[in-house]
Amino acid sequence: MDETDPSALPFPTSLCHRCAAPPKYVRTKTSTFILCPLLPNKYPPQPVLRCGLFRPKPPEGSEGAPP
């Protein structure tokens, strides 16, 4: 599964894919779970549409760029 193509991601409307906290995709034979490194319940019900800890990823290519 290509994680750069939003249509190929599980739960494409989930905020997790656009969050600066890097989600981890855990795949089993029949399911895909998204692990959040910030939440106490590591596997939130999907799709996540609102999250108090959500921080948008910086635009691609902006890492290390001066502000």
CHARMM-style PDB file with segment names, atoms N, HN, CA, C and O in Angstrom:
ATOM      1  N   MET     1       0.849  -1.178   0.000  1.00  0.00      PROA
ATOM      2  CA  MET     1       0.000   0.000   0.000  1.00  0.00      PROA
ATOM      3  C   MET     1       0.889   1.233   0.000  1.00  0.00      PROA
ATOM      4  O   MET     1       1.762   1.349   0.860  1.00  0.00      PROA
ATOM      5  N   ASP     2       0.700   2.146  -0.921  1.00  0.00      PROA
ATOM      6  HN  ASP     2      -0.009   2.052  -1.620  1.00  0.00      PROA
ATOM      7  CA  ASP     2       1.502   3.354  -1.017  1.00  0.00      PROA
ATOM      8  C   ASP     2       0.927   4.403  -0.085  1.00  0.00      PROA
ATOM      9  O   ASP     2      -0.193   4.869  -0.295  1.00  0.00      PROA
ATOM     10  N   GLU     3       1.680   4.782   0.946  1.00  0.00      PROA
ATOM     11  HN  GLU     3       2.590   4.403   1.116  1.00  0.00      PROA
ATOM     12  CA  GLU     3       1.163   5.707   1.944  1.00  0.00      PROA
ATOM     13  C   GLU     3       1.220   7.155   1.484  1.00  0.00      PROA
ATOM     14  O   GLU     3       0.751   8.031   2.210  1.00  0.00      PROA
ATOM     15  N   THR     4       1.775   7.446   0.310  1.00  0.00      PROA
ATOM     16  HN  THR     4       2.156   6.734  -0.279  1.00  0.00      PROA
ATOM     17  CA  THR     4       1.760   8.803  -0.198  1.00  0.00      PROA
ATOM     18  C   THR     4       0.526   9.063  -1.042  1.00  0.00      PROA
ATOM     19  O   THR     4       0.200  10.219  -1.308  1.00  0.00      PROA
ATOM     20  N   ASP     5      -0.155   8.034  -1.462  1.00  0.00      PROA
ATOM     21  HN  ASP     5       0.111   7.095  -1.246  1.00  0.00      PROA
ATOM     22  CA  ASP     5      -1.374   8.161  -2.257  1.00  0.00      PROA
ATOM     23  C   ASP     5      -2.576   8.047  -1.320  1.00  0.00      PROA
ATOM     24  O   ASP     5      -2.893   6.951  -0.858  1.00  0.00      PROA
ATOM     25  N   PRO     6      -3.264   9.188  -1.029  1.00  0.00      PROA
ATOM     26  CA  PRO     6      -4.367   9.148  -0.069  1.00  0.00      PROA
ATOM     27  C   PRO     6      -5.464   8.156  -0.426  1.00  0.00      PROA
ATOM     28  O   PRO     6      -6.100   7.607   0.473  1.00  0.00      PROA
ATOM     29  N   SER     7      -5.704   7.912  -1.698  1.00  0.00      PROA
ATOM     30  HN  SER     7      -5.187   8.359  -2.429  1.00  0.00      PROA
ATOM     31  CA  SER     7      -6.768   6.982  -2.069  1.00  0.00      PROA
ATOM     32  C   SER     7      -6.400   5.541  -1.725  1.00  0.00      PROA
ATOM     33  O   SER     7      -7.284   4.691  -1.621  1.00  0.00      PROA
ATOM     34  N   ALA     8      -5.111   5.253  -1.548  1.00  0.00      PROA
ATOM     35  HN  ALA     8      -4.393   5.944  -1.633  1.00  0.00      PROA
ATOM     36  CA  ALA     8      -4.673   3.903  -1.216  1.00  0.00      PROA
ATOM     37  C   ALA     8      -4.624   3.667   0.291  1.00  0.00      PROA
ATOM     38  O   ALA     8      -4.431   2.536   0.737  1.00  0.00      PROA
ATOM     39  N   LEU     9      -4.798   4.726   1.075  1.00  0.00      PROA
ATOM     40  HN  LEU     9      -4.955   5.644   0.713  1.00  0.00      PROA
ATOM     41  CA  LEU     9      -4.732   4.600   2.522  1.00  0.00      PROA
ATOM     42  C   LEU     9      -6.041   4.075   3.093  1.00  0.00      PROA
ATOM     43  O   LEU     9      -7.111   4.341   2.544  1.00  0.00      PROA
ATOM     44  N   PRO    10      -5.961   3.327   4.196  1.00  0.00      PROA
ATOM     45  CA  PRO    10      -7.201   2.917   4.857  1.00  0.00      PROA
ATOM     46  C   PRO    10      -7.839   4.145   5.496  1.00  0.00      PROA
ATOM     47  O   PRO    10      -7.131   5.024   5.988  1.00  0.00      PROA
ATOM     48  N   PHE    11      -9.146   4.214   5.494  1.00  0.00      PROA
ATOM     49  HN  PHE    11      -9.722   3.500   5.094  1.00  0.00      PROA
ATOM     50  CA  PHE    11      -9.863   5.350   6.089  1.00  0.00      PROA
ATOM     51  C   PHE    11      -9.324   6.672   5.528  1.00  0.00      PROA
ATOM     52  O   PHE    11      -8.791   7.474   6.295  1.00  0.00      PROA
ATOM     53  N   PRO    12      -9.442   6.925   4.236  1.00  0.00      PROA
ATOM     54  CA  PRO    12      -8.819   8.094   3.608  1.00  0.00      PROA
ATOM     55  C   PRO    12      -9.241   9.432   4.198  1.00  0.00      PROA
ATOM     56  O   PRO    12      -8.521  10.418   4.039  1.00  0.00      PROA
ATOM     57  N   THR    13     -10.390   9.499   4.877  1.00  0.00      PROA
ATOM     58  HN  THR    13     -10.975   8.698   5.006  1.00  0.00      PROA
ATOM     59  CA  THR    13     -10.824  10.774   5.457  1.00  0.00      PROA
ATOM     60  C   THR    13     -10.244  11.012   6.848  1.00  0.00      PROA
ATOM     61  O   THR    13     -10.472  12.075   7.425  1.00  0.00      PROA
ATOM     62  N   SER    14      -9.510  10.067   7.394  1.00  0.00      PROA
ATOM     63  HN  SER    14      -9.325   9.203   6.924  1.00  0.00      PROA
ATOM     64  CA  SER    14      -8.974  10.184   8.750  1.00  0.00      PROA
ATOM     65  C   SER    14      -7.899  11.260   8.841  1.00  0.00      PROA
ATOM     66  O   SER    14      -7.045  11.384   7.963  1.00  0.00      PROA
ATOM     67  N   LEU    15      -7.958  12.040   9.926  1.00  0.00      PROA
ATOM     68  HN  LEU    15      -8.651  11.940  10.640  1.00  0.00      PROA
ATOM     69  CA  LEU    15      -6.932  13.052  10.180  1.00  0.00      PROA
ATOM     70  C   LEU    15      -5.552  12.432  10.408  1.00  0.00      PROA
ATOM     71  O   LEU    15      -4.532  13.088  10.199  1.00  0.00      PROA
ATOM     72  N   CYS    16      -5.523  11.195  10.827  1.00  0.00      PROA
ATOM     73  HN  CYS    16      -6.352  10.662  10.997  1.00  0.00      PROA
ATOM     74  CA  CYS    16      -4.254  10.541  11.173  1.00  0.00      PROA
ATOM     75  C   CYS    16      -3.226  10.625  10.043  1.00  0.00      PROA
ATOM     76  O   CYS    16      -2.032  10.775  10.301  1.00  0.00      PROA
ATOM     77  N   HSD    17      -3.678  10.530   8.813  1.00  0.00      PROA
ATOM     78  HN  HSD    17      -4.648  10.408   8.604  1.00  0.00      PROA
ATOM     79  CA  HSD    17      -2.760  10.545   7.668  1.00  0.00      PROA
ATOM     80  C   HSD    17      -2.098  11.904   7.484  1.00  0.00      PROA
ATOM     81  O   HSD    17      -1.020  12.001   6.898  1.00  0.00      PROA
ATOM     82  N   ARG    18      -2.743  12.951   7.983  1.00  0.00      PROA
ATOM     83  HN  ARG    18      -3.619  12.873   8.459  1.00  0.00      PROA
ATOM     84  CA  ARG    18      -2.231  14.305   7.794  1.00  0.00      PROA
ATOM     85  C   ARG    18      -1.606  14.877   9.057  1.00  0.00      PROA
ATOM     86  O   ARG    18      -1.286  16.065   9.106  1.00  0.00      PROA
ATOM     87  N   CYS    19      -1.427  14.037  10.089  1.00  0.00      PROA
ATOM     88  HN  CYS    19      -1.687  13.072  10.049  1.00  0.00      PROA
ATOM     89  CA  CYS    19      -0.925  14.499  11.383  1.00  0.00      PROA
ATOM     90  C   CYS    19       0.599  14.465  11.422  1.00  0.00      PROA
ATOM     91  O   CYS    19       1.227  13.576  10.847  1.00  0.00      PROA
ATOM     92  N   ALA    20       1.188  15.455  12.113  1.00  0.00      PROA
ATOM     93  HN  ALA    20       0.678  16.178  12.579  1.00  0.00      PROA
ATOM     94  CA  ALA    20       2.645  15.517  12.260  1.00  0.00      PROA
ATOM     95  C   ALA    20       3.176  14.382  13.133  1.00  0.00      PROA
ATOM     96  O   ALA    20       4.328  13.974  12.979  1.00  0.00      PROA
ATOM     97  N   ALA    21       2.353  13.869  14.046  1.00  0.00      PROA
ATOM     98  HN  ALA    21       1.418  14.200  14.170  1.00  0.00      PROA
ATOM     99  CA  ALA    21       2.767  12.697  14.837  1.00  0.00      PROA
ATOM    100  C   ALA    21       2.709  11.509  13.891  1.00  0.00      PROA
ATOM    101  O   ALA    21       1.629  11.166  13.409  1.00  0.00      PROA
ATOM    102  N   PRO    22       3.820  10.883  13.618  1.00  0.00      PROA
ATOM    103  CA  PRO    22       3.807   9.850  12.573  1.00  0.00      PROA
ATOM    104  C   PRO    22       2.970   8.628  12.957  1.00  0.00      PROA
ATOM    105  O   PRO    22       3.326   7.910  13.891  1.00  0.00      PROA
ATOM    106  N   PRO    23       1.870   8.386  12.255  1.00  0.00      PROA
ATOM    107  CA  PRO    23       1.077   7.197  12.547  1.00  0.00      PROA
ATOM    108  C   PRO    23       1.808   5.949  12.063  1.00  0.00      PROA
ATOM    109  O   PRO    23       2.613   6.004  11.133  1.00  0.00      PROA
ATOM    110  N   LYS    24       1.516   4.844  12.699  1.00  0.00      PROA
ATOM    111  HN  LYS    24       0.862   4.799  13.455  1.00  0.00      PROA
ATOM    112  CA  LYS    24       2.077   3.563  12.266  1.00  0.00      PROA
ATOM    113  C   LYS    24       0.915   2.704  11.797  1.00  0.00      PROA
ATOM    114  O   LYS    24      -0.087   2.569  12.499  1.00  0.00      PROA
ATOM    115  N   TYR    25       1.047   2.127  10.619  1.00  0.00      PROA
ATOM    116  HN  TYR    25       1.861   2.237  10.049  1.00  0.00      PROA
ATOM    117  CA  TYR    25      -0.007   1.296  10.049  1.00  0.00      PROA
ATOM    118  C   TYR    25       0.272  -0.156  10.418  1.00  0.00      PROA
ATOM    119  O   TYR    25       1.314  -0.712  10.071  1.00  0.00      PROA
ATOM    120  N   VAL    26      -0.675  -0.755  11.123  1.00  0.00      PROA
ATOM    121  HN  VAL    26      -1.522  -0.303  11.405  1.00  0.00      PROA
ATOM    122  CA  VAL    26      -0.547  -2.140  11.558  1.00  0.00      PROA
ATOM    123  C   VAL    26      -1.548  -2.948  10.752  1.00  0.00      PROA
ATOM    124  O   VAL    26      -2.759  -2.772  10.884  1.00  0.00      PROA
ATOM    125  N   ARG    27      -1.030  -3.830   9.919  1.00  0.00      PROA
ATOM    126  HN  ARG    27      -0.046  -3.972   9.811  1.00  0.00      PROA
ATOM    127  CA  ARG    27      -1.892  -4.605   9.026  1.00  0.00      PROA
ATOM    128  C   ARG    27      -1.930  -6.059   9.456  1.00  0.00      PROA
ATOM    129  O   ARG    27      -0.903  -6.659   9.775  1.00  0.00      PROA
ATOM    130  N   THR    28      -3.128  -6.611   9.458  1.00  0.00      PROA
ATOM    131  HN  THR    28      -3.961  -6.124   9.199  1.00  0.00      PROA
ATOM    132  CA  THR    28      -3.294  -8.045   9.659  1.00  0.00      PROA
ATOM    133  C   THR    28      -3.869  -8.585   8.357  1.00  0.00      PROA
ATOM    134  O   THR    28      -4.028  -7.843   7.387  1.00  0.00      PROA
ATOM    135  N   LYS    29      -4.172  -9.840   8.338  1.00  0.00      PROA
ATOM    136  HN  LYS    29      -4.042 -10.443   9.125  1.00  0.00      PROA
ATOM    137  CA  LYS    29      -4.733 -10.442   7.128  1.00  0.00      PROA
ATOM    138  C   LYS    29      -6.063  -9.798   6.728  1.00  0.00      PROA
ATOM    139  O   LYS    29      -6.365  -9.669   5.542  1.00  0.00      PROA
ATOM    140  N   THR    30      -6.849  -9.399   7.721  1.00  0.00      PROA
ATOM    141  HN  THR    30      -6.603  -9.504   8.685  1.00  0.00      PROA
ATOM    142  CA  THR    30      -8.201  -8.915   7.437  1.00  0.00      PROA
ATOM    143  C   THR    30      -8.462  -7.467   7.832  1.00  0.00      PROA
ATOM    144  O   THR    30      -9.520  -6.929   7.506  1.00  0.00      PROA
ATOM    145  N   SER    31      -7.522  -6.822   8.527  1.00  0.00      PROA
ATOM    146  HN  SER    31      -6.662  -7.259   8.792  1.00  0.00      PROA
ATOM    147  CA  SER    31      -7.779  -5.470   9.034  1.00  0.00      PROA
ATOM    148  C   SER    31      -6.535  -4.606   8.956  1.00  0.00      PROA
ATOM    149  O   SER    31      -5.414  -5.100   8.834  1.00  0.00      PROA
ATOM    150  N   THR    32      -6.762  -3.302   9.030  1.00  0.00      PROA
ATOM    151  HN  THR    32      -7.672  -2.901   9.129  1.00  0.00      PROA
ATOM    152  CA  THR    32      -5.668  -2.348   9.156  1.00  0.00      PROA
ATOM    153  C   THR    32      -6.001  -1.437  10.322  1.00  0.00      PROA
ATOM    154  O   THR    32      -7.116  -0.926  10.427  1.00  0.00      PROA
ATOM    155  N   PHE    33      -5.032  -1.240  11.190  1.00  0.00      PROA
ATOM    156  HN  PHE    33      -4.126  -1.655  11.105  1.00  0.00      PROA
ATOM    157  CA  PHE    33      -5.186  -0.360  12.338  1.00  0.00      PROA
ATOM    158  C   PHE    33      -4.176   0.762  12.203  1.00  0.00      PROA
ATOM    159  O   PHE    33      -3.106   0.580  11.621  1.00  0.00      PROA
ATOM    160  N   ILE    34      -4.519   1.926  12.744  1.00  0.00      PROA
ATOM    161  HN  ILE    34      -5.388   2.074  13.217  1.00  0.00      PROA
ATOM    162  CA  ILE    34      -3.601   3.054  12.723  1.00  0.00      PROA
ATOM    163  C   ILE    34      -3.221   3.357  14.166  1.00  0.00      PROA
ATOM    164  O   ILE    34      -4.069   3.736  14.975  1.00  0.00      PROA
ATOM    165  N   LEU    35      -1.936   3.186  14.483  1.00  0.00      PROA
ATOM    166  HN  LEU    35      -1.248   2.879  13.826  1.00  0.00      PROA
ATOM    167  CA  LEU    35      -1.441   3.440  15.823  1.00  0.00      PROA
ATOM    168  C   LEU    35      -1.048   4.902  15.941  1.00  0.00      PROA
ATOM    169  O   LEU    35      -0.313   5.425  15.103  1.00  0.00      PROA
ATOM    170  N   CYS    36      -1.540   5.562  16.984  1.00  0.00      PROA
ATOM    171  HN  CYS    36      -2.138   5.137  17.665  1.00  0.00      PROA
ATOM    172  CA  CYS    36      -1.193   6.959  17.242  1.00  0.00      PROA
ATOM    173  C   CYS    36      -0.202   7.012  18.395  1.00  0.00      PROA
ATOM    174  O   CYS    36      -0.490   6.484  19.469  1.00  0.00      PROA
ATOM    175  N   PRO    37       0.962   7.638  18.204  1.00  0.00      PROA
ATOM    176  CA  PRO    37       1.946   7.708  19.280  1.00  0.00      PROA
ATOM    177  C   PRO    37       1.573   8.698  20.382  1.00  0.00      PROA
ATOM    178  O   PRO    37       2.227   8.725  21.425  1.00  0.00      PROA
ATOM    179  N   LEU    38       0.535   9.512  20.172  1.00  0.00      PROA
ATOM    180  HN  LEU    38       0.004   9.491  19.325  1.00  0.00      PROA
ATOM    181  CA  LEU    38       0.169  10.539  21.147  1.00  0.00      PROA
ATOM    182  C   LEU    38      -0.985  10.165  22.067  1.00  0.00      PROA
ATOM    183  O   LEU    38      -1.043  10.622  23.209  1.00  0.00      PROA
ATOM    184  N   LEU    39      -1.888   9.350  21.587  1.00  0.00      PROA
ATOM    185  HN  LEU    39      -1.842   8.978  20.660  1.00  0.00      PROA
ATOM    186  CA  LEU    39      -3.103   9.058  22.346  1.00  0.00      PROA
ATOM    187  C   LEU    39      -2.896   7.946  23.367  1.00  0.00      PROA
ATOM    188  O   LEU    39      -2.145   7.002  23.122  1.00  0.00      PROA
ATOM    189  N   PRO    40      -3.576   8.061  24.533  1.00  0.00      PROA
ATOM    190  CA  PRO    40      -3.488   6.980  25.521  1.00  0.00      PROA
ATOM    191  C   PRO    40      -4.091   5.674  24.991  1.00  0.00      PROA
ATOM    192  O   PRO    40      -3.551   4.597  25.247  1.00  0.00      PROA
ATOM    193  N   ASN    41      -5.206   5.762  24.256  1.00  0.00      PROA
ATOM    194  HN  ASN    41      -5.644   6.637  24.048  1.00  0.00      PROA
ATOM    195  CA  ASN    41      -5.741   4.567  23.584  1.00  0.00      PROA
ATOM    196  C   ASN    41      -5.097   4.562  22.206  1.00  0.00      PROA
ATOM    197  O   ASN    41      -5.562   5.251  21.298  1.00  0.00      PROA
ATOM    198  N   LYS    42      -4.048   3.800  22.051  1.00  0.00      PROA
ATOM    199  HN  LYS    42      -3.671   3.241  22.789  1.00  0.00      PROA
ATOM    200  CA  LYS    42      -3.160   3.872  20.887  1.00  0.00      PROA
ATOM    201  C   LYS    42      -3.832   3.649  19.537  1.00  0.00      PROA
ATOM    202  O   LYS    42      -3.333   4.119  18.515  1.00  0.00      PROA
ATOM    203  N   TYR    43      -4.947   2.946  19.522  1.00  0.00      PROA
ATOM    204  HN  TYR    43      -5.352   2.564  20.353  1.00  0.00      PROA
ATOM    205  CA  TYR    43      -5.630   2.647  18.266  1.00  0.00      PROA
ATOM    206  C   TYR    43      -7.013   3.287  18.287  1.00  0.00      PROA
ATOM    207  O   TYR    43      -7.983   2.629  18.663  1.00  0.00      PROA
ATOM    208  N   PRO    44      -7.126   4.569  17.888  1.00  0.00      PROA
ATOM    209  CA  PRO    44      -8.433   5.226  17.931  1.00  0.00      PROA
ATOM    210  C   PRO    44      -9.382   4.635  16.892  1.00  0.00      PROA
ATOM    211  O   PRO    44      -8.950   4.178  15.834  1.00  0.00      PROA
ATOM    212  N   PRO    45     -10.684   4.650  17.201  1.00  0.00      PROA
ATOM    213  CA  PRO    45     -11.655   4.202  16.197  1.00  0.00      PROA
ATOM    214  C   PRO    45     -11.522   5.065  14.942  1.00  0.00      PROA
ATOM    215  O   PRO    45     -11.383   6.285  15.025  1.00  0.00      PROA
ATOM    216  N   GLN    46     -11.566   4.429  13.814  1.00  0.00      PROA
ATOM    217  HN  GLN    46     -11.679   3.438  13.747  1.00  0.00      PROA
ATOM    218  CA  GLN    46     -11.390   5.126  12.536  1.00  0.00      PROA
ATOM    219  C   GLN    46     -12.714   5.282  11.813  1.00  0.00      PROA
ATOM    220  O   GLN    46     -13.606   4.452  11.983  1.00  0.00      PROA
ATOM    221  N   PRO    47     -12.861   6.310  11.024  1.00  0.00      PROA
ATOM    222  CA  PRO    47     -11.913   7.380  10.745  1.00  0.00      PROA
ATOM    223  C   PRO    47     -11.948   8.445  11.843  1.00  0.00      PROA
ATOM    224  O   PRO    47     -13.009   8.743  12.392  1.00  0.00      PROA
ATOM    225  N   VAL    48     -10.787   9.012  12.158  1.00  0.00      PROA
ATOM    226  HN  VAL    48      -9.925   8.770  11.712  1.00  0.00      PROA
ATOM    227  CA  VAL    48     -10.698  10.105  13.127  1.00  0.00      PROA
ATOM    228  C   VAL    48     -11.017  11.388  12.368  1.00  0.00      PROA
ATOM    229  O   VAL    48     -10.307  11.763  11.435  1.00  0.00      PROA
ATOM    230  N   LEU    49     -12.085  12.053  12.776  1.00  0.00      PROA
ATOM    231  HN  LEU    49     -12.662  11.749  13.535  1.00  0.00      PROA
ATOM    232  CA  LEU    49     -12.494  13.292  12.107  1.00  0.00      PROA
ATOM    233  C   LEU    49     -12.175  14.524  12.946  1.00  0.00      PROA
ATOM    234  O   LEU    49     -12.071  15.630  12.416  1.00  0.00      PROA
ATOM    235  N   ARG    50     -12.018  14.332  14.264  1.00  0.00      PROA
ATOM    236  HN  ARG    50     -12.103  13.434  14.695  1.00  0.00      PROA
ATOM    237  CA  ARG    50     -11.620  15.414  15.168  1.00  0.00      PROA
ATOM    238  C   ARG    50     -10.658  14.836  16.192  1.00  0.00      PROA
ATOM    239  O   ARG    50     -10.842  13.718  16.671  1.00  0.00      PROA
ATOM    240  N   CYS    51      -9.615  15.619  16.527  1.00  0.00      PROA
ATOM    241  HN  CYS    51      -9.466  16.528  16.137  1.00  0.00      PROA
ATOM    242  CA  CYS    51      -8.648  15.156  17.518  1.00  0.00      PROA
ATOM    243  C   CYS    51      -8.000  16.376  18.163  1.00  0.00      PROA
ATOM    244  O   CYS    51      -7.476  17.248  17.469  1.00  0.00      PROA
ATOM    245  N   GLY    52      -8.037  16.436  19.492  1.00  0.00      PROA
ATOM    246  HN  GLY    52      -8.462  15.728  20.056  1.00  0.00      PROA
ATOM    247  CA  GLY    52      -7.443  17.552  20.218  1.00  0.00      PROA
ATOM    248  C   GLY    52      -5.929  17.608  20.107  1.00  0.00      PROA
ATOM    249  O   GLY    52      -5.333  18.659  20.346  1.00  0.00      PROA
ATOM    250  N   LEU    53      -5.301  16.508  19.752  1.00  0.00      PROA
ATOM    251  HN  LEU    53      -5.785  15.655  19.558  1.00  0.00      PROA
ATOM    252  CA  LEU    53      -3.841  16.466  19.633  1.00  0.00      PROA
ATOM    253  C   LEU    53      -3.359  16.592  18.188  1.00  0.00      PROA
ATOM    254  O   LEU    53      -2.157  16.532  17.930  1.00  0.00      PROA
ATOM    255  N   PHE    54      -4.274  16.764  17.258  1.00  0.00      PROA
ATOM    256  HN  PHE    54      -5.251  16.813  17.467  1.00  0.00      PROA
ATOM    257  CA  PHE    54      -3.901  16.848  15.839  1.00  0.00      PROA
ATOM    258  C   PHE    54      -3.065  18.086  15.569  1.00  0.00      PROA
ATOM    259  O   PHE    54      -3.420  19.195  15.968  1.00  0.00      PROA
ATOM    260  N   ARG    55      -1.951  17.879  14.887  1.00  0.00      PROA
ATOM    261  HN  ARG    55      -1.663  16.978  14.563  1.00  0.00      PROA
ATOM    262  CA  ARG    55      -1.104  18.967  14.390  1.00  0.00      PROA
ATOM    263  C   ARG    55      -0.793  18.634  12.942  1.00  0.00      PROA
ATOM    264  O   ARG    55      -0.282  17.552  12.656  1.00  0.00      PROA
ATOM    265  N   PRO    56      -1.095  19.551  12.015  1.00  0.00      PROA
ATOM    266  CA  PRO    56      -0.861  19.226  10.604  1.00  0.00      PROA
ATOM    267  C   PRO    56       0.622  19.021  10.302  1.00  0.00      PROA
ATOM    268  O   PRO    56       1.495  19.678  10.869  1.00  0.00      PROA
ATOM    269  N   LYS    57       0.872  18.084   9.388  1.00  0.00      PROA
ATOM    270  HN  LYS    57       0.163  17.550   8.927  1.00  0.00      PROA
ATOM    271  CA  LYS    57       2.242  17.869   8.913  1.00  0.00      PROA
ATOM    272  C   LYS    57       2.702  19.139   8.220  1.00  0.00      PROA
ATOM    273  O   LYS    57       1.896  19.830   7.598  1.00  0.00      PROA
ATOM    274  N   PRO    58       3.999  19.461   8.320  1.00  0.00      PROA
ATOM    275  CA  PRO    58       4.499  20.590   7.536  1.00  0.00      PROA
ATOM    276  C   PRO    58       4.440  20.235   6.050  1.00  0.00      PROA
ATOM    277  O   PRO    58       4.503  19.060   5.691  1.00  0.00      PROA
ATOM    278  N   PRO    59       4.321  21.234   5.196  1.00  0.00      PROA
ATOM    279  CA  PRO    59       4.300  20.946   3.755  1.00  0.00      PROA
ATOM    280  C   PRO    59       5.563  20.193   3.344  1.00  0.00      PROA
ATOM    281  O   PRO    59       6.641  20.418   3.894  1.00  0.00      PROA
ATOM    282  N   GLU    60       5.413  19.297   2.369  1.00  0.00      PROA
ATOM    283  HN  GLU    60       4.537  19.114   1.922  1.00  0.00      PROA
ATOM    284  CA  GLU    60       6.557  18.508   1.902  1.00  0.00      PROA
ATOM    285  C   GLU    60       7.661  19.432   1.410  1.00  0.00      PROA
ATOM    286  O   GLU    60       7.404  20.426   0.732  1.00  0.00      PROA
ATOM    287  N   GLY    61       8.892  19.088   1.763  1.00  0.00      PROA
ATOM    288  HN  GLY    61       9.102  18.280   2.314  1.00  0.00      PROA
ATOM    289  CA  GLY    61      10.044  19.870   1.329  1.00  0.00      PROA
ATOM    290  C   GLY    61      10.348  21.043   2.238  1.00  0.00      PROA
ATOM    291  O   GLY    61      11.310  21.770   1.990  1.00  0.00      PROA
ATOM    292  N   SER    62       9.548  21.256   3.301  1.00  0.00      PROA
ATOM    293  HN  SER    62       8.766  20.665   3.503  1.00  0.00      PROA
ATOM    294  CA  SER    62       9.785  22.400   4.173  1.00  0.00      PROA
ATOM    295  C   SER    62      10.611  22.039   5.400  1.00  0.00      PROA
ATOM    296  O   SER    62      10.980  22.929   6.166  1.00  0.00      PROA
ATOM    297  N   GLU    63      10.918  20.731   5.613  1.00  0.00      PROA
ATOM    298  HN  GLU    63      10.619  20.008   4.991  1.00  0.00      PROA
ATOM    299  CA  GLU    63      11.733  20.360   6.756  1.00  0.00      PROA
ATOM    300  C   GLU    63      13.125  20.945   6.588  1.00  0.00      PROA
ATOM    301  O   GLU    63      13.751  20.800   5.538  1.00  0.00      PROA
ATOM    302  N   GLY    64      13.599  21.601   7.626  1.00  0.00      PROA
ATOM    303  HN  GLY    64      13.091  21.718   8.480  1.00  0.00      PROA
ATOM    304  CA  GLY    64      14.926  22.180   7.583  1.00  0.00      PROA
ATOM    305  C   GLY    64      14.979  23.513   6.859  1.00  0.00      PROA
ATOM    306  O   GLY    64      16.029  24.155   6.831  1.00  0.00      PROA
ATOM    307  N   ALA    65      13.877  23.941   6.278  1.00  0.00      PROA
ATOM    308  HN  ALA    65      13.024  23.419   6.301  1.00  0.00      PROA
ATOM    309  CA  ALA    65      13.852  25.232   5.595  1.00  0.00      PROA
ATOM    310  C   ALA    65      13.711  26.335   6.630  1.00  0.00      PROA
ATOM    311  O   ALA    65      13.010  26.152   7.625  1.00  0.00      PROA
ATOM    312  N   PRO    66      14.357  27.474   6.422  1.00  0.00      PROA
ATOM    313  CA  PRO    66      14.215  28.575   7.378  1.00  0.00      PROA
ATOM    314  C   PRO    66      12.781  29.091   7.377  1.00  0.00      PROA
ATOM    315  O   PRO    66      12.114  29.070   6.343  1.00  0.00      PROA
ATOM    316  N   PRO    67      12.298  29.559   8.546  1.00  0.00      PROA
ATOM    317  CA  PRO    67      10.909  30.053   8.620  1.00  0.00      PROA
ATOM    318  C   PRO    67      10.686  31.311   7.836  1.00  0.00      PROA
ATOM    319  OT1 PRO    67       9.571  31.833   7.810  1.00  0.00      PROA
TER     320      PRO     67
END
